[in-house]
Amino acid sequence: MKNHEISSSRRKNRKAHFSAPSHIRRRLLSAHLSKDLRSKHPRVRSLPIRKDDEVTVVRGTHKGLKGKIIQSYRRRWYIHIEKLSKTKANGAPYHVPINPSNCVLTKLKLGRDREDLIKRKSAGSGKGKGEKYTGKDVGMKSVD
């Protein structure tokens, strides 16, 4: 059944993405969890990034760099990492912008709201990897 409230038009989806308000951009600026964190928090694959999280860059020219997030710039869709800076021609340093999708979260700054989010995500209704749904899980009645 088609949902008429949601468009599949590329133009409309791009407009909605790039003109999204800040509270929705927070969710869009997410990064995957590292394998250690994924094993620690089952059924949680990614989280919105936050200022004092620690990340590893896994794609691009700065691949392999590790550092702490010092700024999340929602308006421009990127983050600044502590140890990632270059110098301008006049000698002044500047932080290199990185897209959070090119990073992996290695250490989380946990607050009460973040712990609640992880708890909600990990207590989701989905089955684990390799487990199958049965008729009882879905609530099917046996048909005579």
SEKE-376132 format. One line per 10 residues: number of its first residue (from 1); their letters; for each residue x, y, z of N, C-alpha, C. Coordinates in nm, 4 decimals. Layout:
BEGIN
NUM = a = X Y Z X Y Z X Y Z | ...
//
This chain:
BEGIN
1 = mknheisssr = 0.0835 -0.1175 0.0000 0.0000 0.0000 0.0000 0.0883 0.1243 0.0000 | 0.0583 0.2201 -0.0842 0.1403 0.3378 -0.0992 0.1005 0.4444 0.0025 | 0.2000 0.5064 0.0624 0.1762 0.6166 0.1548 0.1808 0.7465 0.0755 | 0.0716 0.8155 0.0655 0.0642 0.9362 -0.0154 0.1208 1.0583 0.0572 | 0.1567 1.0446 0.1835 0.2137 1.1553 0.2587 0.3631 1.1714 0.2310 | 0.4301 1.0661 0.1834 0.5742 1.0684 0.1641 0.6039 1.0655 0.0150 | 0.6854 1.1600 -0.0289 0.7195 1.1684 -0.1699 0.8402 1.0816 -0.2015 | 0.8464 1.0289 -0.3223 0.9646 0.9563 -0.3672 1.0402 1.0385 -0.4703 | 1.0025 1.1646 -0.4838 1.0684 1.2530 -0.5788 1.2069 1.2935 -0.5272 | 1.3088 1.2788 -0.6107 1.4450 1.3163 -0.5719 1.4526 1.4639 -0.5357
11 = rknrkahfsa = 1.3888 1.5467 -0.6141 1.3942 1.6913 -0.5901 1.3344 1.7275 -0.4556 | 1.2189 1.6707 -0.4233 1.1521 1.7020 -0.2963 1.2294 1.6459 -0.1769 | 1.2881 1.5264 -0.1949 1.3660 1.4693 -0.0856 1.4923 1.5500 -0.0580 | 1.5586 1.5970 -0.1628 1.6774 1.6802 -0.1432 1.6411 1.8127 -0.0780 | 1.5297 1.8699 -0.1180 1.4871 1.9959 -0.0564 1.4567 1.9761 0.0909 | 1.3879 1.8660 0.1248 1.3555 1.8378 0.2647 1.4822 1.8129 0.3455 | 1.5791 1.7457 0.2852 1.7041 1.7164 0.3553 1.7828 1.8439 0.3843 | 1.8061 1.9252 0.2831 1.8926 2.0420 0.2992 1.8241 2.1599 0.3668 | 1.6921 2.1582 0.3772 1.6235 2.2657 0.4502 1.5673 2.2140 0.5830 | 1.6214 2.1027 0.6306 1.5733 2.0423 0.7555 1.6086 2.1306 0.8742
21 = pshirrrlls = 1.5193 2.1396 0.9729 1.5502 2.2174 1.0928 1.6546 2.1473 1.1797 | 1.7062 2.2182 1.2769 1.8199 2.1707 1.3564 1.7907 2.0408 1.4301 | 1.6700 2.0235 1.4830 1.6412 1.9027 1.5603 1.6352 1.7791 1.4715 | 1.6082 1.7959 1.3432 1.6107 1.6823 1.2509 1.7528 1.6622 1.1976 | 1.8287 1.7711 1.1796 1.9678 1.7590 1.1372 2.0496 1.6823 1.2406 | 2.0132 1.6909 1.3675 2.0823 1.6167 1.4725 2.0791 1.4676 1.4428 | 1.9609 1.4171 1.4050 1.9482 1.2749 1.3717 2.0217 1.2413 1.2429 | 2.0191 1.3327 1.1456 2.0844 1.3068 1.0174 2.2367 1.3057 1.0311 | 2.2901 1.3822 1.1280 2.4343 1.3830 1.1520 2.4684 1.2710 1.2497 | 2.4566 1.1480 1.2041 2.4818 1.0303 1.2866 2.6060 0.9583 1.2371
31 = ahlskdlrsk = 2.6629 0.8770 1.3253 2.7788 0.7960 1.2884 2.7588 0.6553 1.3438 | 2.8182 0.5581 1.2763 2.8112 0.4199 1.3218 2.8921 0.4016 1.4492 | 2.8553 0.3018 1.5273 2.9319 0.2652 1.6456 3.0432 0.1688 1.6063 | 3.1532 0.1707 1.6818 3.2621 0.0761 1.6578 3.2163 -0.0640 1.6984 | 3.2935 -0.1647 1.6593 3.2543 -0.3030 1.6903 3.2480 -0.3264 1.8403 | 3.3379 -0.2631 1.9178 3.3354 -0.2776 2.0636 3.2049 -0.2236 2.1206 | 3.1660 -0.1030 2.0757 3.0426 -0.0427 2.1265 2.9195 -0.1189 2.0790 | 2.9258 -0.1754 1.9565 2.8109 -0.2516 1.9070 2.7915 -0.3788 1.9881 | 2.9007 -0.4399 2.0328 2.8860 -0.5595 2.1159 2.8394 -0.5222 2.2568 | 2.8777 -0.4045 2.3017 2.8362 -0.3575 2.4347 2.6894 -0.3172 2.4360
41 = hprvrslpir = 2.6437 -0.2568 2.3261 2.5042 -0.2118 2.3140 2.4377 -0.2887 2.1996 | 2.3741 -0.4015 2.2283 2.3149 -0.4817 2.1202 2.2000 -0.4089 2.0496 | 2.1892 -0.4345 1.9210 2.0851 -0.3776 1.8341 2.0952 -0.2272 1.8160 | 2.2077 -0.1659 1.8516 2.2295 -0.0234 1.8255 2.3423 -0.0132 1.7243 | 2.3130 0.0355 1.6052 2.4137 0.0448 1.4999 2.4740 0.1847 1.4922 | 2.3913 0.2877 1.5060 2.4431 0.4234 1.4934 2.3724 0.5155 1.5924 | 2.4374 0.6282 1.6212 2.3841 0.7285 1.7122 2.4144 0.8666 1.6579 | 2.3313 0.9659 1.6917 2.3662 1.1036 1.6569 2.4948 1.1440 1.7292 | 2.5824 1.2122 1.6579 2.7093 1.2514 1.7174 2.6877 1.3662 1.8149 | 2.7868 1.3838 1.9037 2.7757 1.4827 2.0097 2.9130 1.5415 2.0369
51 = kddevtvvrg = 2.9195 1.6535 2.1050 3.0422 1.7304 2.1175 3.1618 1.6528 2.1744 | 3.1519 1.5828 2.2830 3.2690 1.5217 2.3465 3.2860 1.3728 2.3149 | 3.2219 1.3231 2.2107 3.2421 1.1850 2.1681 3.3814 1.1709 2.1063 | 3.4339 1.0480 2.1114 3.5605 1.0212 2.0439 3.5325 0.9383 1.9188 | 3.5978 0.9769 1.8086 3.5719 0.9127 1.6796 3.7024 0.8725 1.6128 | 3.6890 0.7822 1.5161 3.7983 0.7454 1.4262 3.7497 0.7708 1.2847 | 3.8308 0.8389 1.2050 3.7953 0.8634 1.0653 3.8248 0.7362 0.9874 | 3.7251 0.6836 0.9154 3.7410 0.5576 0.8434 3.7390 0.5726 0.6917 | 3.7097 0.6918 0.6416 3.7074 0.7152 0.4974 3.7685 0.8504 0.4657 | 3.8277 0.8616 0.3498 3.8804 0.9896 0.3049 4.0300 1.0032 0.3256
61 = thkglkgkii = 4.0819 1.1242 0.3023 4.2261 1.1484 0.3090 4.2788 1.1431 0.4518 | 4.1936 1.1604 0.5510 4.2359 1.1590 0.6917 4.2056 1.0256 0.7585 | 4.1953 0.9197 0.6799 4.1605 0.7868 0.7299 4.2581 0.7418 0.8384 | 4.2020 0.6872 0.9477 4.2841 0.6366 1.0561 4.3052 0.7343 1.1701 | 4.2712 0.8617 1.1507 4.2922 0.9611 1.2551 4.1896 0.9443 1.3667 | 4.2358 0.9530 1.4911 4.1473 0.9411 1.6066 4.1482 1.0723 1.6822 | 4.0317 1.1087 1.7369 4.0259 1.2318 1.8152 3.8894 1.2552 1.8737 | 3.8811 1.3616 1.9506 3.7564 1.3991 2.0174 3.6861 1.5052 1.9342 | 3.5539 1.4976 1.9282 3.4755 1.5979 1.8557 3.4746 1.7259 1.9381 | 3.5169 1.8364 1.8764 3.5158 1.9628 1.9497 3.4006 2.0525 1.9066
71 = qsyrrrwyih = 3.3412 2.0237 1.7900 3.2265 2.1026 1.7464 3.1438 2.0229 1.6471 | 3.0128 2.0310 1.6629 2.9205 1.9738 1.5662 2.8499 2.0912 1.4991 | 2.8792 2.1116 1.3720 2.8294 2.2281 1.2995 2.7108 2.1832 1.2152 | 2.5919 2.1871 1.2733 2.4732 2.1346 1.2044 2.4381 2.2139 1.0803 | 2.4610 2.3429 1.0831 2.4220 2.4261 0.9700 2.4992 2.3886 0.8428 | 2.6245 2.3467 0.8608 2.7065 2.3113 0.7450 2.7278 2.1615 0.7290 | 2.6589 2.0808 0.8089 2.6573 1.9348 0.7951 2.7929 1.8693 0.8212 | 2.8755 1.9217 0.9125 3.0016 1.8555 0.9422 3.0421 1.8711 1.0879 | 3.1525 1.8048 1.1241 3.2057 1.8124 1.2591 3.3530 1.8525 1.2528 | 3.4030 1.9036 1.3659 3.5455 1.9323 1.3797 3.6028 1.8355 1.4810
81 = ieklsktkan = 3.7195 1.7789 1.4502 3.7867 1.6843 1.5379 3.9112 1.7524 1.5953 | 3.9373 1.7219 1.7213 4.0407 1.7914 1.7987 4.1778 1.7962 1.7310 | 4.2286 1.6824 1.6881 4.3651 1.6767 1.6365 4.3760 1.7008 1.4858 | 4.2657 1.7304 1.4224 4.2643 1.7451 1.2773 4.2587 1.8934 1.2408 | 4.3756 1.9534 1.2173 4.3800 2.0943 1.1788 4.4928 2.1160 1.0791 | 4.4798 2.2211 1.0016 4.5813 2.2609 0.9048 4.6139 2.4081 0.9293 | 4.7188 2.4557 0.8647 4.7537 2.5975 0.8782 4.7251 2.6693 0.7469 | 4.6766 2.7905 0.7612 4.6492 2.8731 0.6438 4.7801 2.9360 0.5955 | 4.7736 3.0087 0.4847 4.8933 3.0700 0.4274 4.9561 3.1713 0.5226 | 4.8744 3.2384 0.6041 4.9275 3.3368 0.6973 4.9728 3.2730 0.8294
91 = gapyhvpinp = 4.9644 3.1392 0.8397 5.0118 3.0697 0.9586 4.9053 3.0397 1.0619 | 4.7853 3.0907 1.0426 4.6774 3.0675 1.1389 4.6220 2.9265 1.1215 | 4.6009 2.8536 1.2313 4.5462 2.7178 1.2185 4.3943 2.7208 1.1986 | 4.3444 2.6193 1.1305 4.1996 2.6034 1.1182 4.1664 2.4554 1.1234 | 4.0450 2.4238 1.1703 4.0011 2.2844 1.1819 3.9412 2.2388 1.0502 | 3.9784 2.1173 1.0102 3.9305 2.0601 0.8845 3.7926 2.0010 0.9076 | 3.6934 2.0389 0.8255 3.5594 1.9819 0.8414 3.5537 1.8374 0.7924 | 3.4835 1.7534 0.8679 3.4675 1.6113 0.8336 3.3197 1.5763 0.8418 | 3.2725 1.4991 0.7452 3.1343 1.4519 0.7487 3.1256 1.3362 0.8489 | 3.0264 1.3386 0.9409 3.0183 1.2320 1.0416 2.9948 1.0927 0.9844
101 = sncvltklkl = 2.9433 1.0835 0.8623 2.9228 0.9513 0.8034 3.0558 0.8854 0.7686 | 3.1644 0.9627 0.7660 3.2968 0.9088 0.7384 3.3707 0.8713 0.8662 | 3.3018 0.8764 0.9796 3.3622 0.8484 1.1095 3.2918 0.7311 1.1768 | 3.3600 0.6731 1.2760 3.3032 0.5682 1.3594 3.3194 0.6121 1.5040 | 3.2108 0.6038 1.5814 3.2173 0.6408 1.7225 3.2921 0.5334 1.8006 | 3.3948 0.5731 1.8752 3.4726 0.4775 1.9529 3.4495 0.4925 2.1028 | 3.4116 0.6120 2.1473 3.3836 0.6345 2.2890 3.2722 0.7368 2.2981 | 3.1691 0.7048 2.3768 3.0526 0.7919 2.3878 3.0581 0.8747 2.5148 | 3.0110 0.9981 2.5037 2.9891 1.0773 2.6241 2.8451 1.0500 2.6656 | 2.8291 0.9767 2.7747 2.6963 0.9339 2.8153 2.6377 1.0284 2.9189
111 = grdredlikr = 2.5176 1.0730 2.8894 2.4368 1.1467 2.9844 2.3077 1.0696 3.0036 | 2.2191 1.1235 3.0835 2.0943 1.0518 3.1099 2.0116 1.0352 2.9825 | 2.0032 1.1405 2.9024 1.9237 1.1324 2.7801 1.9856 1.0367 2.6783 | 2.1182 1.0314 2.6713 2.1841 0.9413 2.5774 2.1668 0.7964 2.6203 | 2.1756 0.7694 2.7507 2.1536 0.6340 2.8014 2.0109 0.5886 2.7746 | 1.9140 0.6801 2.7898 1.7742 0.6466 2.7604 1.7563 0.6127 2.6125 | 1.8235 0.6878 2.5257 1.8145 0.6621 2.3819 1.8708 0.5242 2.3484 | 1.9846 0.4903 2.4068 2.0458 0.3589 2.3820 1.9564 0.2479 2.4352 | 1.8972 0.2718 2.5525 1.8081 0.1715 2.6116 1.6862 0.1486 2.5229 | 1.6276 0.2577 2.4698 1.5116 0.2463 2.3805 1.5489 0.1719 2.2526
121 = ksagsgkgkg = 1.6646 0.2052 2.1958 1.7055 0.1409 2.0707 1.7357 -0.0071 2.0901 | 1.8045 -0.0411 2.2006 1.8423 -0.1807 2.2208 1.7240 -0.2661 2.2639 | 1.6199 -0.2041 2.3179 1.5010 -0.2800 2.3581 1.3989 -0.2849 2.2452 | 1.4428 -0.2601 2.1222 1.3533 -0.2613 2.0076 1.2904 -0.3977 1.9870 | 1.1891 -0.4001 1.9043 1.1124 -0.5230 1.8864 1.1797 -0.6210 1.7907 | 1.2864 -0.5793 1.7227 1.3490 -0.6656 1.6234 1.4240 -0.7820 1.6834 | 1.4375 -0.8854 1.6052 1.5139 -1.0035 1.6457 1.6617 -0.9761 1.6237 | 1.7445 -1.0558 1.6866 1.8881 -1.0456 1.6679 1.9295 -1.1059 1.5347 | 2.0586 -1.0967 1.5056 2.1097 -1.1477 1.3785 2.0983 -1.2998 1.3758 | 2.0412 -1.3530 1.2692 2.0293 -1.4968 1.2529 1.9046 -1.5561 1.3153
131 = ekytgkdvgm = 1.8274 -1.4766 1.3878 1.7058 -1.5284 1.4500 1.5878 -1.5019 1.3570 | 1.4932 -1.5952 1.3553 1.3799 -1.5817 1.2657 1.2532 -1.5505 1.3431 | 1.1627 -1.4833 1.2758 1.0316 -1.4569 1.3326 0.9455 -1.5815 1.3188 | 0.8651 -1.6072 1.4171 0.7690 -1.7167 1.4081 0.6298 -1.6570 1.4070 | 0.5306 -1.7412 1.3862 0.3919 -1.6939 1.3874 0.3537 -1.6348 1.5216 | 0.4073 -1.6892 1.6287 0.3753 -1.6388 1.7633 0.4310 -1.4977 1.7834 | 0.5498 -1.4692 1.7277 0.6102 -1.3374 1.7410 0.5239 -1.2310 1.6730 | 0.4692 -1.2661 1.5600 0.3920 -1.1711 1.4812 0.2482 -1.1605 1.5317 | 0.2023 -1.2596 1.6029 0.0652 -1.2579 1.6540 -0.0334 -1.3225 1.5592 | 0.0143 -1.4144 1.4762 -0.0743 -1.4821 1.3816 -0.1571 -1.5868 1.4540
141 = ksvd = -0.2768 -1.6013 1.4081 -0.3638 -1.7062 1.4618 -0.3611 -1.8246 1.3652 | -0.3700 -1.9416 1.4196 -0.3724 -2.0582 1.3306 -0.5048 -2.0600 1.2555 | -0.4946 -2.0833 1.1277 -0.6129 -2.0844 1.0407 -0.6555 -2.2300 1.0205 | -0.7836 -2.2555 1.0430 -0.8349 -2.3910 1.0245 -0.8824 -2.4131 0.8843
//
